[in-house]
Amino acid sequence: MQRRKLLAGLAALGAAGLAGCQSHCDEGVTLDRETVFNWKMVTAWPKNFPGLGTGANDLAQLIEQMSGGRIKISVFGAGELVGPFEVFDAVSQGQAELGHATAYYWKGKLPSADFFTVVPMGLTAEEMNSWLYYGGGMALWEEAYKPFGLIPNAAGNTGTQMGGWFNREINSLADLRGLKIRMPGLGAEVYEKVGAVPINLPGSELFQAMQTGLIDAVEFVGPYNDLAFGFHRVAKYYYTPGWQEPGSALECMINEKAFNQLTPDLQSIVRNAMKVANLTMLSEYTARNQQALNTLINQHNVQLRTFPQDVLLQLKQASAEVVEAAAARDPLAKKVWASQKAFRDQVAPWTAQSLQAFLDLRRL
């Protein structure tokens, strides 16, 4: 009920913003309030998957309602139109107008992409949003995607993730050596540095990969998603903390040509709907994760474990080396990391003096 009220209110605001608007697209074709844009959104997530897939659905619905029906969006799950790792190219090439995914999937073609999702031992969700909106992060993200004809937008965040599911206990760094783990992004490079074997697979393939022994461990997001995937049926040990993904940003990229065909009011609606989606997804994960974790522990007898401190310290050191090496591989990546690191150093003391100090107190 509350979500329907929110969407209705936003739709009213969007409709009010249309009053008196007459504009034209870049090609000079005059548009009016009767023009309807039928867009496609391709996603990297299984259709209707909790949090991620439903977040894409909600964003599409929000844009349609805020625009008063002037933008209608059909959402396609991973594999329906394109594969999960083909979303970037599909939107860049105009096969779809929107793509819902996460930037580190594109690191092979864009070395700076990792930094727009998450850095191991890096920014929390709140700090990531602050860097994007108030620390110059969005301008750098737009600079990175511009050559591909794409406009990036933050459109969600999972918050701090879990360390993953393992089919054996991790008591020392030696237990990671040779371990085949599903892990994307810079976290994968950290595991590789300490002797593990990272493998990047889309979400839809993870359960079977664990079941068949293709991988020995899997990290996806956290309890809300992991319960839906049923990882508790193929792995015994669930580890925390998620050192590799402290605040992972989701994206919704826009095909630039399609965006430029919208009137200014519709452009504003699309961009601001994505900010609403960014807030909504983080709120949902915060609300659902502990509920799902309780189910995993109390109903499915999952063994919740904490990585040993010496393992975490070694992963922290490896993370610092991996991130610096990744930044050095590409001029833009170096520029992005310099900005993000400077912002982290600026805000980290306040996070410690405010949020961390309070959380320490609340635990007493």
C-alpha positions as CSV (number, residue, x, y, z in Angstrom):
1,M,0.0,0.0,0.0
2,Q,2.8,2.5,0.9
3,R,4.6,1.7,-2.3
4,R,1.4,2.3,-4.4
5,K,0.9,5.6,-2.6
6,L,4.5,6.6,-3.3
7,L,4.2,5.7,-7.0
8,A,0.9,7.5,-7.3
9,G,2.4,10.7,-5.7
10,L,5.4,10.6,-8.0
11,A,3.2,10.1,-11.0
12,A,1.2,13.2,-10.0
13,L,4.4,15.2,-9.7
14,G,5.6,13.9,-13.1
15,A,2.3,14.8,-14.7
16,A,2.4,18.3,-13.2
17,G,5.8,18.9,-14.6
18,L,4.4,18.3,-18.2
19,A,2.1,21.3,-18.1
20,G,2.9,23.8,-20.8
21,C,6.0,21.9,-22.0
22,Q,6.7,22.0,-25.8
23,S,10.1,21.0,-27.0
24,H,11.9,19.1,-29.8
25,C,14.4,16.4,-30.1
26,D,17.9,16.7,-31.5
27,E,16.7,15.7,-35.0
28,G,14.3,18.6,-35.0
29,V,11.1,16.5,-34.9
30,T,8.5,18.4,-32.9
31,L,7.1,16.5,-30.0
32,D,4.0,17.1,-27.9
33,R,2.4,15.7,-24.8
34,E,0.7,12.9,-26.9
35,T,4.0,11.4,-28.1
36,V,4.6,8.0,-26.5
37,F,8.1,6.4,-26.4
38,N,8.1,2.6,-26.3
39,W,11.4,1.5,-24.8
40,K,13.1,-1.8,-23.9
41,M,15.1,-2.4,-20.8
42,V,17.5,-5.4,-20.8
43,T,18.9,-6.6,-17.5
44,A,21.7,-8.8,-16.1
45,W,19.3,-10.5,-13.7
46,P,16.9,-13.4,-13.8
47,K,13.4,-12.3,-14.6
48,N,11.6,-11.0,-11.5
49,F,14.5,-12.0,-9.2
50,P,14.1,-10.4,-5.7
51,G,15.7,-7.0,-5.3
52,L,17.6,-6.9,-8.5
53,G,15.1,-8.0,-11.1
54,T,12.1,-6.6,-9.2
55,G,14.1,-3.3,-8.8
56,A,14.4,-3.1,-12.6
57,N,10.6,-3.7,-12.9
58,D,9.9,-1.0,-10.3
59,L,12.1,1.5,-12.1
60,A,10.3,0.9,-15.4
61,Q,6.9,1.2,-13.7
62,L,8.0,4.4,-11.9
63,I,9.2,6.0,-15.1
64,E,5.9,5.2,-16.9
65,Q,3.8,6.6,-14.0
66,M,5.9,9.7,-13.5
67,S,5.8,10.4,-17.2
68,G,2.0,10.1,-17.3
69,G,2.3,7.1,-19.7
70,R,4.5,9.0,-22.2
71,I,7.4,6.5,-21.7
72,K,6.4,2.8,-21.6
73,I,9.1,0.3,-20.8
74,S,9.2,-3.5,-21.5
75,V,11.6,-5.2,-19.1
76,F,13.6,-8.3,-20.2
77,G,15.4,-10.6,-17.8
78,A,18.8,-12.0,-18.6
79,G,18.8,-14.3,-21.6
80,E,15.4,-13.1,-22.9
81,L,16.8,-10.7,-25.5
82,V,20.5,-10.7,-24.6
83,G,22.7,-12.5,-22.1
84,P,23.6,-10.9,-18.8
85,F,27.1,-10.0,-19.9
86,E,25.8,-8.5,-23.2
87,V,23.7,-5.7,-21.7
88,F,26.3,-3.0,-22.1
89,D,26.8,-3.7,-25.9
90,A,23.1,-4.1,-26.5
91,V,22.3,-0.6,-25.1
92,S,25.4,0.9,-26.7
93,Q,24.3,-0.5,-30.1
94,G,20.7,0.6,-29.7
95,Q,19.1,-2.8,-29.4
96,A,17.5,-1.5,-26.2
97,E,17.2,1.9,-24.7
98,L,18.0,1.0,-21.1
99,G,20.2,-1.6,-19.4
100,H,20.0,-2.6,-15.8
101,A,23.2,-4.2,-14.5
102,T,26.3,-3.4,-12.6
103,A,29.4,-1.7,-14.0
104,Y,32.1,-4.1,-13.0
105,Y,30.7,-6.6,-15.5
106,W,32.3,-4.5,-18.2
107,K,35.8,-4.3,-16.8
108,G,37.1,-6.3,-19.9
109,K,36.3,-3.4,-22.2
110,L,36.5,-0.5,-19.7
111,P,39.2,-0.8,-17.0
112,S,37.6,2.0,-14.9
113,A,34.3,0.2,-14.7
114,D,35.2,-1.6,-11.5
115,F,35.4,1.6,-9.6
116,F,31.8,2.5,-10.4
117,T,30.5,-0.6,-8.7
118,V,32.7,-1.2,-5.6
119,V,36.2,-1.4,-4.4
120,P,37.3,-4.1,-1.9
121,M,37.6,-2.6,1.6
122,G,36.3,0.6,0.0
123,L,33.2,2.9,0.3
124,T,30.0,1.9,2.0
125,A,26.7,2.4,0.2
126,E,26.2,5.8,1.8
127,E,29.7,6.9,1.0
128,M,29.4,5.6,-2.6
129,N,26.3,7.6,-3.2
130,S,27.9,10.7,-1.6
131,W,31.0,10.3,-3.9
132,L,28.7,9.9,-7.0
133,Y,26.4,12.8,-6.2
134,Y,28.7,15.2,-4.3
135,G,32.3,14.1,-4.9
136,G,32.5,14.2,-8.7
137,G,31.9,10.5,-9.3
138,M,28.9,10.9,-11.7
139,A,30.9,13.2,-13.9
140,L,33.7,10.7,-14.2
141,W,31.2,7.8,-14.8
142,E,29.7,9.9,-17.6
143,E,33.1,10.5,-19.0
144,A,33.9,6.8,-19.0
145,Y,30.6,5.8,-20.8
146,K,30.5,8.7,-23.3
147,P,32.6,7.0,-26.0
148,F,30.1,4.1,-26.0
149,G,27.1,6.4,-26.5
150,L,25.8,5.6,-23.0
151,I,24.6,7.7,-20.1
152,P,25.2,5.9,-16.7
153,N,23.0,6.3,-13.7
154,A,23.1,4.9,-10.2
155,A,19.9,2.9,-9.8
156,G,20.3,0.8,-6.7
157,N,22.7,-0.4,-4.1
158,T,22.8,-3.7,-2.2
159,G,24.6,-2.3,0.8
160,T,27.3,-4.4,2.4
161,Q,27.3,-7.9,1.0
162,M,28.2,-11.3,2.6
163,G,31.6,-13.0,2.2
164,G,30.0,-15.9,0.4
165,W,29.1,-19.6,0.6
166,F,31.9,-22.2,1.0
167,N,31.9,-26.0,0.9
168,R,34.7,-26.1,3.5
169,E,35.8,-24.1,6.5
170,I,38.2,-21.2,6.1
171,N,40.6,-21.3,9.0
172,S,43.7,-19.8,7.3
173,L,44.8,-18.3,4.0
174,A,46.0,-21.8,3.0
175,D,42.3,-22.9,2.8
176,L,41.8,-20.4,0.0
177,R,44.6,-21.7,-2.2
178,G,43.2,-23.6,-5.2
179,L,39.6,-22.9,-4.2
180,K,37.4,-22.2,-7.2
181,I,35.1,-19.3,-6.3
182,R,32.5,-17.4,-8.2
183,M,33.6,-13.8,-7.7
184,P,33.4,-10.7,-10.1
185,G,35.2,-7.4,-10.0
186,L,38.3,-6.5,-8.2
187,G,37.4,-9.0,-5.4
188,A,38.2,-11.7,-7.9
189,E,41.7,-10.3,-8.5
190,V,42.3,-10.3,-4.8
191,Y,41.3,-13.9,-4.4
192,E,43.6,-14.8,-7.4
193,K,46.4,-12.9,-5.7
194,V,46.1,-15.1,-2.6
195,G,45.9,-18.3,-4.6
196,A,42.2,-18.9,-5.2
197,V,40.7,-19.5,-8.6
198,P,38.0,-16.9,-9.3
199,I,35.4,-17.7,-11.9
200,N,32.8,-15.2,-13.1
201,L,29.4,-16.7,-13.8
202,P,25.9,-15.1,-14.1
203,G,23.5,-15.6,-11.3
204,S,21.3,-18.0,-13.2
205,E,24.2,-20.5,-13.4
206,L,25.5,-20.4,-9.8
207,F,23.4,-23.1,-8.1
208,Q,24.2,-25.7,-10.7
209,A,27.9,-24.7,-10.7
210,M,28.0,-25.4,-7.0
211,Q,25.9,-28.5,-7.2
212,T,28.1,-30.1,-9.9
213,G,31.4,-29.0,-8.3
214,L,32.4,-26.6,-11.1
215,I,33.0,-24.2,-8.2
216,D,33.8,-24.7,-4.5
217,A,32.4,-21.4,-3.3
218,V,30.1,-18.7,-4.4
219,E,29.6,-15.0,-3.6
220,F,26.5,-13.3,-5.0
221,V,25.0,-10.6,-2.8
222,G,23.5,-11.4,0.6
223,P,20.8,-13.4,2.5
224,Y,17.9,-11.9,0.6
225,N,19.1,-13.0,-2.8
226,D,21.1,-16.1,-1.6
227,L,18.0,-17.6,0.0
228,A,16.1,-17.2,-3.2
229,F,18.9,-18.9,-5.1
230,G,18.9,-21.8,-2.6
231,F,22.6,-21.8,-2.0
232,H,22.0,-23.3,1.5
233,R,21.2,-26.6,-0.4
234,V,24.6,-26.8,-1.9
235,A,27.0,-25.2,0.6
236,K,27.3,-25.5,4.4
237,Y,29.3,-22.5,5.5
238,Y,28.1,-18.9,5.1
239,Y,30.9,-16.4,5.7
240,T,30.9,-12.7,6.8
241,P,32.0,-9.9,6.4
242,G,31.7,-9.0,2.8
243,W,35.1,-7.3,2.6
244,Q,35.0,-7.4,-1.2
245,E,31.8,-5.5,-1.6
246,P,31.0,-3.0,1.2
247,G,28.5,-1.0,-0.8
248,S,27.9,-2.2,-4.4
249,A,26.2,0.2,-6.8
250,L,23.8,-1.0,-9.4
251,E,23.3,1.0,-12.7
252,C,20.8,1.8,-15.3
253,M,22.5,3.0,-18.5
254,I,20.6,4.9,-21.1
255,N,21.3,4.9,-24.9
256,E,22.3,8.5,-25.5
257,K,20.6,8.9,-28.8
258,A,17.3,7.6,-27.3
259,F,17.7,10.0,-24.4
260,N,18.3,13.0,-26.6
261,Q,15.0,12.3,-28.4
262,L,13.1,13.0,-25.1
263,T,11.7,16.4,-24.2
264,P,13.5,18.0,-21.3
265,D,10.8,17.2,-18.8
266,L,10.9,13.5,-19.7
267,Q,14.7,13.6,-19.5
268,S,14.4,14.9,-16.0
269,I,11.8,12.3,-15.1
270,V,14.0,9.5,-16.2
271,R,17.1,10.7,-14.4
272,N,15.2,11.4,-11.2
273,A,13.3,8.2,-11.2
274,M,16.7,6.4,-11.2
275,K,17.6,8.4,-8.0
276,V,14.4,7.1,-6.4
277,A,15.2,3.6,-7.5
278,N,18.7,4.0,-6.0
279,L,17.2,4.8,-2.6
280,T,14.5,2.2,-2.8
281,M,16.7,-0.7,-3.5
282,L,19.1,0.0,-0.7
283,S,16.1,0.4,1.7
284,E,14.7,-3.0,0.6
285,Y,18.0,-4.8,1.1
286,T,18.3,-3.3,4.5
287,A,14.8,-4.4,5.4
288,R,15.0,-7.9,4.0
289,N,18.5,-9.2,4.6
290,Q,18.2,-10.0,8.3
291,Q,14.8,-11.6,7.8
292,A,16.3,-13.9,5.2
293,L,19.4,-14.6,7.4
294,N,17.1,-15.7,10.2
295,T,15.4,-18.1,7.9
296,L,18.7,-19.6,6.7
297,I,20.0,-20.1,10.2
298,N,16.8,-21.2,12.0
299,Q,15.1,-23.2,9.3
300,H,17.9,-24.4,7.1
301,N,20.6,-24.9,9.8
302,V,23.2,-22.8,7.9
303,Q,26.4,-22.3,9.8
304,L,27.3,-18.6,9.9
305,R,31.0,-18.1,10.2
306,T,33.3,-15.1,10.4
307,F,36.6,-15.0,8.4
308,P,39.5,-15.3,10.8
309,Q,41.1,-11.9,11.6
310,D,44.5,-12.9,10.1
311,V,42.8,-13.9,6.9
312,L,41.0,-10.6,6.7
313,L,44.2,-8.6,7.3
314,Q,45.9,-10.5,4.5
315,L,43.0,-9.9,2.2
316,K,43.0,-6.2,3.2
317,Q,46.7,-5.9,2.2
318,A,46.1,-7.8,-1.1
319,S,43.1,-5.6,-1.8
320,A,45.2,-2.4,-1.5
321,E,47.8,-3.8,-3.9
322,V,45.2,-5.0,-6.4
323,V,43.3,-1.7,-6.5
324,E,46.4,0.3,-7.1
325,A,47.5,-2.1,-9.8
326,A,44.1,-1.9,-11.5
327,A,44.2,1.9,-11.4
328,A,47.6,2.0,-13.0
329,R,46.5,0.0,-16.0
330,D,44.5,2.8,-17.5
331,P,44.7,6.6,-17.4
332,L,40.9,7.1,-16.8
333,A,40.9,4.3,-14.1
334,K,43.8,6.1,-12.4
335,K,41.9,9.4,-12.5
336,V,38.7,7.7,-11.1
337,W,40.6,6.0,-8.3
338,A,42.4,9.1,-7.3
339,S,39.0,10.9,-7.0
340,Q,37.4,8.0,-5.1
341,K,40.4,7.5,-2.8
342,A,40.6,11.2,-1.9
343,F,36.9,11.2,-1.2
344,R,37.2,8.1,1.0
345,D,40.0,9.7,3.0
346,Q,37.9,12.8,3.5
347,V,34.7,11.1,4.7
348,A,36.1,8.1,6.5
349,P,36.9,10.0,9.7
350,W,33.3,11.3,9.9
351,T,31.9,7.8,9.3
352,A,34.1,6.5,12.2
353,Q,33.2,9.4,14.5
354,S,29.5,9.3,13.8
355,L,28.0,6.0,12.4
356,Q,30.7,3.6,13.7
357,A,30.9,5.2,17.1
358,F,27.1,4.9,17.4
359,L,27.1,1.3,16.2
360,D,29.8,0.4,18.8
361,L,27.7,2.0,21.5
362,R,24.5,0.3,20.4
363,R,26.2,-3.1,20.6
364,L,27.1,-2.5,24.3
